[in-house]
Amino acid sequence: MTERTVIITGASDGIGAVAARQLAARGDRVVVVGRSPEKTRAVAAGIGADHLLADFARLDDVRELAATLLERYPRIDVLANNAGGILGRRETTVDGNEKTFQVNHLAPFLLTNLLLDRLIESKASVINTSSVANTRFAKFDIDDVNAERGYSENRAYGNAKLANILFTAELHNRYAEHGISAAAFHPGIVATSFATGSTSVMRLIYRSVFKIFLISPEEGADTLVWLATAVPGVDWVSGAYYDKRQIAQANPQAYDPQLASRLWDLSEELVGSAVERR
């Protein structure tokens, strides 16, 4: 059996690190992508994997990451867009985008598009880490994706996680016939450091007595590993949103094909990476 190449972003900690270890143990060639040099290097060294660094708050980092991946890996069988998190007060990145929206949606959107030809050639699976926040907090306004009106940390995060699902649906719509399979999933409320930069109630949950109700990173990584190893079209449905290996109900806006198409086109404008439609 040919060794698969699996790219996992946000793999220096939490469910990304767990998934990297489990997939490497299964015999996959895993590429660990993270923001922290020390943590990313440590995870990769522990499993004998390659590692690359990228800060998704800088789209030039994403472009450099994509170029390196294309140079080094002639196949990409799985792209797990796992990097992200709930952030703090409203900030604008050097690229001019609201930071939560860029880190959670625009950066993985750009990375996927820059790798698109390679993903098609490899008949790859693209797995996007979303969150139940898409149903709890999202009030998505396509005309205000940079949250210039009524910003809150939770809403910004929920909107970005809804964007992950819309991106998944539109990626399937545009490229399933070319061999790409795509899925989004909710990992559960996991005991990780993903809310460290937040000042919202989410950070309090992650640091308070409520922490006893959080699931382990191993449990949170289960659906990611399953999607990365199971057979799309047989074991799971491309374009769908999953929770605990089952298709789940997302925000009603997630099922609006016109919204998904508009978000794709707007995202292309914001990242400056219009891709010729096949």
C-alpha positions, 0 to 999 in steps of 0.5 A: 500500500502506498504511503499517504501524505497527511497535512495537519495544520494546528498540529502543535497542540490539542486535537491536531497533535493527537491526530498527527500521532495517531495517523503517524502510528498508522503508517501515514507520512504526516506533516505537522504544521503549527505556529509555535516553533518549539511546540511544533518541532517537539510534536514532529520529533516525537513521531519522526515527522516533518514540520513546517511553521506558519502564522495564519494571521499573516497570509504571506505565511500561508503562501509560503507554506503552500509553496513549500508543500508543493515543492516537497510533496508530490502527493497530498492525500489528506489536508486537515485544516485544523488551525484556529481558535477563539481570540480576544478583542477585535484586531485587524491583521496585516492583511486588513481582515478581522483576525478571527475570520482570517485565522479560522476561515480565510487562511485555510481557504487560501491554503486549500486553493493554493494546493488545489491542483495537487489535491485534485491530482491526489483525489484528496480529502479536505477536512475542516475543523468547525465547532458547535459554535456555528449554531450557538453564536453565529449571526452571519452577515456576508456584508460584514465578515470583518465584524465592523458592526457589533463585534463580540468574541463569541459571535466572531468565532461562531461566524468563522466556524459557520464559514468553515461549513459553508466553505466545505459545502462549496468545495464539494459543490465545485470540486467533487466531480474532480475527485476532492472529498470534503467534510467539516466536523465538531470535535466536541468541547475539548480540554485544550488551550485553544481559548487562551487568547480569549477574554470571553465566557469561553475562557472561563469555562476552559479554566474553571470548575466547568473544565471537568466536563470537557473531553480529552484531546484524544476524544476530540480527535476521534472524528478527525482521525476517522474522516482522515482514514475512512473512505469518502463516499462509502463511510462518510458523505462529502460536503457534510458536517459531522459530530461524533462520526455522525452527520449533524445539524448545523446552523440553518445558514449552512444550507444556503447554497447561494450564501456558500457561493457568495462567501467563496467569491468574497473570500477569493477577493479578500485573499487575492487568490482567484482560482480559475474555475475548471 
